[in-house]
Amino acid sequence: MLGSGLWAPAQARERDEDEKPSASCPEADPIPHINTVPAGFGAFHFFFPGPVDGSAAPTDPEGAHPTGRDPSTIFNFDGVIGQADLNLTGTGTDSTTGVSAPYGFHTDMRFAVGKFVGIDGRVHRGAFAFI
């Protein structure tokens, strides 16, 4: 999500029959869901990790989603999505004092490769990362 404005799409393949030629790839429409994040951070179109059936998950502070939980952040997407929800640990060392301490962190990483309808209303192909 944070790097979505940084990618530069390119094509080096034949288009599918349902695709129309375009000089550049437009933005993708986000999924309609807007999650509740802490105040001051704005609104983001993604679901926290959890089962796609929408059942409650400890990784989702919003609770259950009766209509399901979409791992994609792209509306009208047809392709492959991979997701990793990881709890990791490490040791941090202050390079000035040499003091070390253990730490833990949680990360949610996703990728998507496939076709989507862009904001221009046309079908496009793309690869996306959510880190």
C-alpha positions as a LaTeX table, in Angstrom:
\begin{tabular}{lrrr}
\hline
Residue & $x$ (\AA) & $y$ (\AA) & $z$ (\AA) \\
\hline
Met1 & 0.00 & 0.00 & 0.00 \\
Leu2 & 2.63 & 2.51 & 0.97 \\
Gly3 & 4.67 & 1.97 & $-2.18$ \\
Ser4 & 1.72 & 1.78 & $-4.57$ \\
Gly5 & 2.57 & 5.15 & $-6.12$ \\
Leu6 & 6.19 & 4.14 & $-6.74$ \\
Trp7 & 5.78 & 1.29 & $-9.23$ \\
Ala8 & 6.26 & 1.86 & $-12.92$ \\
Pro9 & 4.36 & $-0.71$ & $-15.00$ \\
Ala10 & 5.68 & $-2.07$ & $-18.28$ \\
Gln11 & 4.52 & $-4.68$ & $-20.75$ \\
Ala12 & 6.48 & $-7.15$ & $-22.84$ \\
Arg13 & 3.85 & $-9.69$ & $-23.84$ \\
Glu14 & 0.75 & $-10.19$ & $-25.94$ \\
Arg15 & $-2.47$ & $-8.75$ & $-24.56$ \\
Asp16 & $-5.43$ & $-10.96$ & $-23.76$ \\
Glu17 & $-8.47$ & $-10.57$ & $-26.02$ \\
Asp18 & $-10.39$ & $-8.65$ & $-23.32$ \\
Glu19 & $-7.58$ & $-6.14$ & $-22.82$ \\
Lys20 & $-7.37$ & $-2.86$ & $-24.71$ \\
Pro21 & $-4.05$ & $-1.21$ & $-25.57$ \\
Ser22 & $-2.93$ & 1.67 & $-23.39$ \\
Ala23 & 0.19 & 3.80 & $-23.14$ \\
Ser24 & 0.37 & 3.47 & $-19.37$ \\
Cys25 & $-1.25$ & 1.52 & $-16.59$ \\
Pro26 & $-3.69$ & 3.54 & $-14.47$ \\
Glu27 & $-4.35$ & 3.12 & $-10.79$ \\
Ala28 & $-6.44$ & 0.21 & $-9.61$ \\
Asp29 & $-9.68$ & 0.80 & $-7.71$ \\
Pro30 & $-9.27$ & $-0.09$ & $-4.02$ \\
Ile31 & $-11.58$ & $-2.59$ & $-2.33$ \\
Pro32 & $-14.61$ & $-0.87$ & $-0.77$ \\
His33 & $-13.75$ & $-1.92$ & 2.81 \\
Ile34 & $-12.20$ & 0.84 & 4.93 \\
Asn35 & $-10.64$ & $-0.44$ & 8.13 \\
Thr36 & $-10.57$ & 1.32 & 11.43 \\
Val37 & $-7.03$ & 2.41 & 12.20 \\
Pro38 & $-5.89$ & 4.57 & 15.11 \\
Ala39 & $-6.94$ & 8.22 & 14.90 \\
Gly40 & $-4.64$ & 10.43 & 12.90 \\
Phe41 & $-3.55$ & 7.77 & 10.40 \\
Gly42 & $-6.40$ & 8.21 & 7.91 \\
Ala43 & $-8.50$ & 5.54 & 6.23 \\
Phe44 & $-7.02$ & 2.57 & 4.38 \\
His45 & $-8.68$ & 0.04 & 2.06 \\
Phe46 & $-7.49$ & $-3.32$ & 3.39 \\
Phe47 & $-8.50$ & $-6.08$ & 5.76 \\
Phe48 & $-6.24$ & $-7.16$ & 8.57 \\
Pro49 & $-5.03$ & $-10.78$ & 8.18 \\
Gly50 & $-7.47$ & $-13.57$ & 8.92 \\
Pro51 & $-9.59$ & $-16.29$ & 7.30 \\
Val52 & $-11.25$ & $-15.28$ & 4.02 \\
Asp53 & $-14.60$ & $-16.53$ & 5.36 \\
Gly54 & $-14.56$ & $-13.49$ & 7.68 \\
Ser55 & $-14.56$ & $-15.39$ & 10.96 \\
Ala56 & $-12.94$ & $-13.65$ & 13.94 \\
Ala57 & $-9.14$ & $-13.77$ & 14.07 \\
Pro58 & $-6.66$ & $-12.62$ & 16.70 \\
Thr59 & $-4.77$ & $-10.74$ & 13.95 \\
Asp60 & $-7.81$ & $-8.57$ & 13.11 \\
Pro61 & $-8.67$ & $-5.90$ & 15.70 \\
Glu62 & $-11.94$ & $-5.22$ & 13.83 \\
Gly63 & $-13.36$ & $-8.65$ & 14.73 \\
Ala64 & $-15.48$ & $-10.82$ & 12.42 \\
His65 & $-16.57$ & $-9.78$ & 8.91 \\
Pro66 & $-19.85$ & $-11.54$ & 8.01 \\
Thr67 & $-19.36$ & $-10.88$ & 4.27 \\
Gly68 & $-15.78$ & $-12.21$ & 4.23 \\
Arg69 & $-12.26$ & $-10.83$ & 4.37 \\
Asp70 & $-10.58$ & $-10.03$ & 1.01 \\
Pro71 & $-6.77$ & $-10.50$ & 1.11 \\
Ser72 & $-6.45$ & $-8.25$ & $-1.96$ \\
Thr73 & $-6.42$ & $-4.48$ & $-1.79$ \\
Ile74 & $-7.64$ & $-4.22$ & $-5.41$ \\
Phe75 & $-11.29$ & $-4.17$ & $-6.46$ \\
Asn76 & $-12.22$ & $-6.17$ & $-9.61$ \\
Phe77 & $-9.06$ & $-8.27$ & $-9.37$ \\
Asp78 & $-8.64$ & $-11.69$ & $-11.03$ \\
Gly79 & $-5.35$ & $-13.40$ & $-10.25$ \\
Val80 & $-3.15$ & $-14.96$ & $-7.61$ \\
Ile81 & $-2.67$ & $-13.53$ & $-4.12$ \\
Gly82 & $-0.04$ & $-14.61$ & $-1.60$ \\
Gln83 & $-0.09$ & $-13.52$ & 2.03 \\
Ala84 & 2.24 & $-14.03$ & 4.98 \\
Asp85 & 1.28 & $-12.95$ & 8.50 \\
Leu86 & 4.41 & $-13.29$ & 10.62 \\
Asn87 & 5.42 & $-12.74$ & 14.23 \\
Leu88 & 9.20 & $-12.46$ & 14.34 \\
Thr89 & 11.89 & $-11.82$ & 16.94 \\
Gly90 & 15.42 & $-10.52$ & 16.80 \\
Thr91 & 18.16 & $-8.84$ & 18.75 \\
Gly92 & 18.85 & $-5.15$ & 18.36 \\
Thr93 & 22.23 & $-3.62$ & 19.18 \\
Asp94 & 22.81 & 0.07 & 19.77 \\
Ser95 & 25.80 & 0.84 & 17.54 \\
Thr96 & 26.92 & 3.65 & 19.86 \\
Thr97 & 26.74 & 1.93 & 23.26 \\
Gly98 & 26.97 & $-1.72$ & 22.17 \\
Val99 & 23.94 & $-2.58$ & 24.37 \\
Ser100 & 21.77 & $-5.37$ & 22.95 \\
Ala101 & 18.15 & $-6.17$ & 23.65 \\
Pro102 & 15.61 & $-8.65$ & 22.28 \\
Tyr103 & 12.63 & $-7.35$ & 20.33 \\
Gly104 & 9.60 & $-8.72$ & 18.56 \\
Phe105 & 7.54 & $-7.47$ & 15.64 \\
His106 & 4.55 & $-8.40$ & 13.54 \\
Thr107 & 4.45 & $-8.08$ & 9.76 \\
Asp108 & 1.74 & $-8.62$ & 7.15 \\
Met109 & 3.11 & $-9.00$ & 3.62 \\
Arg110 & 1.13 & $-9.71$ & 0.44 \\
Phe111 & 1.62 & $-9.89$ & $-3.30$ \\
Ala112 & $-0.88$ & $-10.03$ & $-6.14$ \\
Val113 & $-0.36$ & $-10.83$ & $-9.83$ \\
Gly114 & $-3.19$ & $-10.76$ & $-12.34$ \\
Lys115 & $-5.81$ & $-8.75$ & $-14.19$ \\
Phe116 & $-7.75$ & $-5.82$ & $-12.79$ \\
Val117 & $-10.09$ & $-3.10$ & $-14.00$ \\
Gly118 & $-8.31$ & 0.24 & $-13.70$ \\
Ile119 & $-9.86$ & 3.58 & $-12.88$ \\
Asp120 & $-10.05$ & 4.10 & $-16.65$ \\
Gly121 & $-12.56$ & 1.21 & $-16.84$ \\
Arg122 & $-10.25$ & $-1.01$ & $-18.91$ \\
Val123 & $-8.70$ & $-4.38$ & $-18.09$ \\
His124 & $-4.99$ & $-4.28$ & $-17.24$ \\
Arg125 & $-2.39$ & $-6.70$ & $-15.91$ \\
Gly126 & $-0.18$ & $-5.92$ & $-12.97$ \\
Ala127 & 1.91 & $-7.15$ & $-10.09$ \\
Phe128 & 1.47 & $-5.52$ & $-6.69$ \\
Ala129 & 3.14 & $-5.77$ & $-3.29$ \\
Phe130 & 1.80 & $-4.86$ & 0.15 \\
Ile131 & 4.62 & $-4.67$ & 2.68 \\
\hline
\end{tabular}
